[in-house]
Amino acid sequence: MSADVRTNREPAPQLPRRVRIGYGLGSLCTGTFATVPGLILLYYLTDVLAVPAAVAGAAVFLPKAWDVLINPLVGAFSDRSRLRGGPRRPFLLIGACTLPPLFALLFAAPPLRGAPAAGYVAVLFLLAATAYAVFQVPYVTMPAEMTEDPAERGRILAWRVSFLGVAILLSGALAPAIAHADGDTPAGYRLMGVVVAVLLALGMFGAWFTTRWAPSAVRSESEPSLRAQLAAARSNRPFLLLAGMWTLQALAIGVMLAGVQYFATYTLGSANAVTPLFACMIGPLVLFMPLWNRLAGIRGTTYAQWCASLLYLAGAAALAFTRQGGPALGYAAVAVVGIAYAGLQLLPLTMLADTLAADAVRTGRRRAATFTGLWTAAETLAFALGAGAFALVLAFTGFRSSDAGHRVDQPAAALTGITAGMSVLPAVLAVASLWLLHRYSAPDEEEPAHAD
């Protein structure tokens, strides 16, 4: 089903402030679930549950790869839903009721080690990833349906990104601090899992409750099958290039998130160094995001995205020299990455919203659900691949797994691999993303094929 798109209309009324803020609360979930497993789950497997690096990488990657299939399906099912409460909010409630307890169980493993522990974590992570998809896909679609006013969509996204920064900073600093407080014991990770589950529930139930007052300005429809959705993506060149660019950058960020705990423990010499290290990486998120937004308003979003991407590349490359330059260089390079990360979190979302609006004008159809489903699937897969890629670096360089009570010395090749995985690999991915950004054309540069 398609919806007519009007290019000349009266200014849309502003949404109630409680709706904008309440919708933003949902980012406490999306930011936390994207950060915490990517930050410590691989380390939890290799250094607490004694799972070999290659097996641990598979246990982290495969459940998230499932999202490539489930995310578009959730989007299509949500589009066709006739549940009481609208097509989106019931799914928010289902996710809010299932994800928090599953997350707590994920880090509450029974006394298992090696492959059995990996199997337990993989099953719980698969269930948690499914519950997250049920919440995330409808959640990401909602701004395009609350209002047809681009300025109002921008205000909604501003609240979303602001809460996203808070969630990433809070969960990324709090989770490792709780997990390491008792010396990397399973009990510390169990407590961390419960605390993070409470944060997830707060954001998810808050978004579900407050969006009850949100209007439904337009109803978007996704394609009926995954093949049709992929065909729609191929027909939209700006979306294809933009999604490819962000996938590579999300993969680079996922590699860094997976490696930061190893970098702290084995390069900087202290597992507890992950908290200040992560603060250097995520702290600038809230401070510099308004500046990136201002730069985008002055010089254009694509220009600002170039600046953020090049800055990220510079910070990642500098990390390669941490062992020669000392911890101060490592912290400074991570801070540069953090400044760039603030832009990389905000600017692609703005570019996506503009691209979806342009697609509606060009085709006369509302296909936000289709594209956001594919976008979130690609993003989730990228973060999962990041952990898997770093695990392969560990396995290739001879990293030795251990449990909390029996630490082992690492060979020199593994120490070099940790530094290279944290720096060289993300830098290479960032360079590849720049090629796609170079080929991307902003929506206002595209010639409309259909306008009503």
N, C-alpha and C positions, 0 to 999 in steps of 0.2 A: 504494500500500500504506500502511496506517496502523498505528500502534503504540499499544497501550493505555497509558494514562498513569495511574500510581498516585499518589494524593495522600497515602496513609499508607504509609510504608516505613521500614525501618531506616536509620539514618544511613549514608551512603555513606563508604567508606574514603577517606582522603586519598591523592592521587596522589603518587608519588615526587617528591622535590624536583628531581631532575635532569630529570624530564619537564616540570615547570612552568617551570624556567629554560630548558630547551632549546626548549620551545614559544615562549617569549618571544623567543628569538634570531631567530625568523622576522620579527619587527618591524624588524630591521635592514634587511630587504628592503623591507617595505611602507612604512616611514617614509622610507627613502632614495629609492625610486622615486617616491613621491608628492611629495617635496620638490625634488629636484635638477632634473628637467626643468621643473617648474613655476616654479622660481626662475631658471634661466638659459637655457633652450632658446630662448625667444622673443628674448631679448637676443642670444644667439649668432647667430641668424638675421639680425636687423636690423642689428647693430653689428659683426659679424665677417664674415658671408657676404654682406652688402649685399642682403638680401632685402627687398622692400617690405613695410611693416607688415601690410597686408591679406593678402598672400600668405603671410607668415610666420604670421599667426594661423590661416589655414586649414591650414597644414602641421602646426601643433601641435594644432589642435582635431579634425580629421577622424580621425586614427588613434585618439585616445582615445574619440571618439564610437562607434567600432567596439565598444568594450567594453560598450556598452549591449546589444548583441546577443550578444556572445561570453560575457559573465559568466554569465547565466542558463543558457546552453547548457552551459558547463563544469560548472555545478552539477548539472544534470540528468544529464550523462554520467558525472560522478563518482558520483552516487547509484546508477546502474545498473552501475557497473564491478564486475567480478569479478577484477581484477588481483591478482596475488600481492603481499602486503604490505598489503592492505586497500583500501578505496575512496578514501582520501585521500592516503596517503603516496606512492604511485607518481606522482601528479600533482605533489607537491612536488619529487620528484627530476627530473621532466621540466623543470619550470620552472627549477630550479637549474642544469641543464645548458645551458639555452638563453638565459636572460635576461642573465647577465653578459657573454658575448661580444657579444651584440646591442647591449647598452648601450655597450660600448667602441667598437663600429663606428659607433654613432650620432654620436659626437663625433670621429670620425676621417675626416671628409669629404675626398674628393679635392679638388684645387684648382679648385673650382667656385664661381661667384658667381651671385646672382640666382635666377631660377626653377629652373635645373638643380640648384642647391644645395638649394633647398626641396624638390624632388622626391626627392632622395637622402635627406634627413632624414625626410621623410614616410613613405617606404617602410620605413626602418629603425625608425622610431618605431612604425609599425603592427605590425611583427613583434615588437618588444620589448613592446608593450602586450598582444599575444596571449600571449606567454610569461609575462608577469606575471599575467594572468588565470588561466592554468593553475595557477599557484602560489597565488595569493591566495584564490580562492573556496573551494577545499578547506581551506585554512589557517584561514580565518575560521570555517568550519563546525565544526572539530574540538572546541572547548571544549564545545559542546552535546552532543557524543557521547562525550566522555571521562568525564563524570560527570553524574548527575542531581541532585547536591547544589548548590543555589544558592551556598552559602558557598564551596564548592570552585571553582565556576566563577568566583567573584569573585577568588579567589587566582590562578587562571590568568590572568585578564584583567589583574590588577595587574602581573604580570610582563610581560605583553605590552605594556601601556601604558608601563611603565618603560623597556623596551628601545626602544619607539617614540620616547619623548622623547630618549633617547641618540642614536638614529639621526638624528632630525631635526636635533638640535643639531650632531652631528658632521659629517654630510654637508652641512648647510646652511652651516656655517662653513668646512669644508675645501674643498668644491668651488669656490666663488668665489675663495678664496685661491690655489688652484693655477692656476685659469684665468687670473687677472689677474696672476700673478707675472711673466709675461714680456710684459706689456703687451697683453693681449687678442689674442694671436696664435693661429692655428690649432694650433700645436704645444702651447701651454699647455692648450688644451681637449682635445687628444688625450691628454695625460698625465692630466688630470683624469678622463677617461672610463675609463682603465685602473684608476686608484686606486679610483674608485667601484665599478667592476665587481668588484674584489676584496672590497670591503665587502659587496656584494650576495651574492657567493658564500659568504662566511663565514656570514651569517645564514641563507641558504636551505639549504645543506648541513647546518648545525648543527641546524636545526629538523627536517629529514628524518631525520637520524641518531638524535637523542635521543628522538623520538616513537615509536621502535620499541618502547619499554617502556610506552607509553600503553595503558590498557585501552580496550575498546570497550563502554561501558555501554549504549548505545542506538544504533540506526541510524536516521537521519532520511532522509526521502524527499522529493524535490522533485516538483512537478507535471510531467506528461509533456511539456508544450509551453509556449512563452512566453506564449501567450494564457491558458492555465490558470494560470500563475504570476501574471500581472497580475490575473486574476480573484480569486485567493486574496488578493492584496494589497488589492484593493478591499473584500473581505469583512472585513478587519481594520482598523477605523477608527483605533485607536491607532497601529498600525504606519504607516498611510498618513500620518497627521499628523506622526508622529515623523520618518519618512523625508523628508517634505517640508521640515520645519524644518531638518534636518541638511543637506539638499541646498542650501538657500539659504545656510546658514552656510558650507558647504564652498565654494560659489561665491564668497562674499565673501572667504574666505581665499585661494582660488585667484587672484582678482584681485590681492590684495596680494602674493602670492608672485611673480606675473608682473611686478608693478610695482616691487618693492623695488630691483632693480638699476638701473632707470631713475631711481628716486627718489634713489638714492645718487649716480649719475653726474651728473644734471642739476639736481636740487634741492639736494642737499648739496654738490655740486661735486667729487666724487671717486669713481671706480669702486671703489676699495679700501674706501670707507666702507661697502660692502655687508656686510663681515664683522662689524664692531661693530654695525651696524644689525640684522643678522640675529641676532647674539648677544643683543641687547636684546629681540628678539621671541621667540626660542626659549629663551633662558637660563632664564627663569622656569618653563619647562615642567616640569623635574625638581623644582625647589624648591617650587612651589606646587601641584603635582598632589596630594600627600598632604593639603594643606589643603582642597582642593576635595572630596576624598574624605571628609574628616572632616566638613565642612559638610553633605555629602549624608547622612551617617550621623546627624547631629543633627537637621537640619531637613527632610530628604527630598531625593531626587535632583531632582525637578522644581523645587523652590525653588532649589537650587544652580544648576541650568541657567538659571533666570531671572537670577540674579546674574551668572553668567558672560556671558550674552548682553548684558545691559545694560552691563556693564563694557566689553565689546568695542565696543559702539556708541559709548560715550563716547570710547574711545581712537581709533577711526576718525575721528570728528568732529573731534577735536583736531588730527589730522594735516593737516587742511585749512588750518591757520594757520601751518604751518612756515615759509613764506617770509616771513611777517611777524614771527614770534616767534624765528626763528633755529634753528640745528641742535639746540640743547639741547631746545627744545620738541619737535622731531621725534623725537629719541631717547627722551624721556620718554613721548611718546604711544605710540611703538612698544613700550616696556616695558609700558605698561598693556594694550595689545593682547596682548602675550605672556602676561601673568598670566591674562587671560581665555581665551586660547587653550589654556592648560593645562587649564582646566575643560571647554572645548569638545571637547578630544580624549578626555577620560575619560568625562564624564557621558552623552553620547548612547550610547556603547557599553554603559554600565550600564543605561540605559533600554531599549536594544534587547534585551539579555539578559532583562530582566524581562518585556518585552512578548512575547518568544518563549515564555517559560515559561508566561505566562498564556494564550497562544493554545493551547498543548498541553493545558492543563487545560480550556479552554473547548470545544475541538473534539474532543479525544481523539486528535489526530494530531500527529506530529512533523514539523513543516514548516520546521525551522531552515534547511535548505539552500535552500529556495525563497526565504525572506525575506532571508537573508544574500547570496544571489546578486543579488537586486534591490537590496539596500542598497549593495553594493560597486559595482554598475553605476551607480547614481545618484551615488555619491560620486566615482567616476572621471570621469563625464560632467561633474559640477560643476567639478572641478578643471580639466578641459580647457576648459570654457566660460569659466572665469576667465581663462585665457591669451588665449582668443579675444576675450573682451569687452575686455580691456585693449588688445589689438592694434587693435580697432575704434576705441577712444578715440584711440590714436596716429594712425591713418589719418585719422580725422575732423578732428583738430586740426592736420594737416599735418606730422607727424613725418617727418624725412628720414633714410633709411637710409644706412649707410656701411660700409666695411670697416675692418679693424684699422689699415691704413696711411693712410687718408684720412678724418679726422674732419671733419664739417660742423657749422656752427652751426645751432641749432634756432630756429624762429620762436617768438615769445612765446606764441602760442596753443598750441603743442605743449608748452611748459614748464608752462603752466596746466593742460593736459590731463593731464600726468603726475601733478601733485599731486591733481587732482580724481579721477583714476582710482584713485589710491592711498587716497583718503579718502572722498569723497562717495559714490561708487558702492558700496563695501563697506558704508557706513553705511545706505544705502537698502535693501540686501539684508538687513541685520541687522534693520531695522524690519519688513520683510515676514516674516521668520522668527518674530518675536515674536507675530505674529497666529496662526500655526499652533501655536506653543507654548501660547498662551492657550486654544486649542480642544482641546489634548491632555488626555486623562484618564489618570492613572496606572493601571496594570493592576489594582491593588487596588480601584479605583473602578468597575471593569467587573463586571457581573453575569455569572457563569459560565453558559454555555449547556449545557455538558456536563462532568461530572466523574465519573470512574470510582471 
